[in-house]
Amino acid sequence: MTTQPSSTPPPPWADTLPTARIVLADGTVISGTGIGATGTAVGEVCFNTAMTGYQEILTDPSYAGQIITFTFPHIGNVGVNTEDTESASLAARSGVRGAILRAPITGPSNYRSAQHLDEWLKARGIVGIANVDTRALTARIRELGNPNGVIAHDPSGNFDIDKLKAEAKAWPGLEGMDLVPEVTSGQSYNWDQTAWVWNQGYGRNENPEFHVVAIDYGLKLNILRCLASAGCRVTVLPANATADDILERKPDGVFLSNGPGDPAATGEYAVPAIQKVVASGLPVFGICLGHQMLALALGAKTKKMPQGHHGANHPVKDHATQKVEITSMNHGFTVDRDTLPAGVEETHVSLFDGTNCGLELKGKPVFSVQYHPEASPGPQDSHYLFKRFVDLMRSQKAG
């Protein structure tokens, strides 16, 4: 993938002059056609295997600090709209730092489309590149792990490659990096919007049965909608909320959200609050980063994965039911199952690589999963987890 002279003619859609480059920390240079915003962005290069939901992926705050390689070739074919954005924080206009595509952006052909993807990328400041051999890049990541890199877009084709190599090499990587402050909401707010219904849009939960406090480490909006659809009135608090901030609102349950970066770094301030909430006896439900930090609060450890899990087609086995569910995932860190303390049980496992995908605290209404049951994008096999959370709150209230 390094730049090499070749007698093979370029594909008919390729520009004569490359207008975008990806420069990896090891010196690899990949050329292509610029899309989206101009300029440069540095981050960790990963790949996502989902065949749908590129707008949801590009607005998932969990991707803060990352450059996404889409393995599906047709990106842009349904355009973008105002309903499919996943970032809950107004401050976090997008999670990702860059996008890598196989083919030029496909023109939109969908009745819900309100804007062309290229215009949307420009408006959000997302630097992109097309006409890249994403299959070769994905294979490289699978073999060598997620590399740090810089993505650059200049319509004039002027690039200081040495400077870009130095920038990619100097970026420290996601380990030890707390990215939650970039994506969390700066203030509390209430939520009652329910799930989207075909040709009707979103609804409202007018008769909530439970009150849930959700801690925003990089919340996806469809998680909030799933909670509201399950009968919850939701109060969202920022990531730095203390246990007192949470408990004084007298919730029936506490939700720990997804988010980006190293859970151990965010856990420096989040774990003490989680530990006090668990000790209070309230039902607790965590997703993704929330799952990892719950594990830290219970005494386990987390570790970086070579290439992580990113896609809407990941099989997970539920130990309790022996069922296999196809899940949506987006994480680069995992809970080290060998460090789970006594009383903390593994409930789910990835059938791709055997990594931990769920846990529960024995004897307490506390559980979490590593994947995204809200299915945005992705299958809806795991929606039952929101019902499980509601059932725990109902039992707690009855008790």
Secondary structure, 3 states (H helix, E strand, C coil): CCCCCCCCCCCCCCCCCCCEEEEECCCCEEEEEEEEECEEEEEEEEEECCCCCHHHHHCCHHHCCEEEEECCCCCCCCCECCCCCCECCCCCCCCCCEEECCCCCCCCCCCCCCECHHHHHHHHCCEEEECCCHHHHHHHHHHHCCCEEEEEECCCCCCCHHHHHHHHHHCCCCCCCCCHHHHCCCCCEEECECCCECCCECCECCCCCEEEEEEECCCEHHHHHHHHHCCEEEEEEECCCCHHHHHCCCCCEEEECCCCCCHHHHHHHHHHHHHHHHHCCCCEEEECHHHHHHHHHCCCCEEEEEEEEEEEEEEEEECCCCCEEEEEEEEEEEECHHHCCCCEEEEEEECCCCCEEEEEECCCCEEEECCECCCCCCCCCCCHHHHHHHHHHHHHHHC
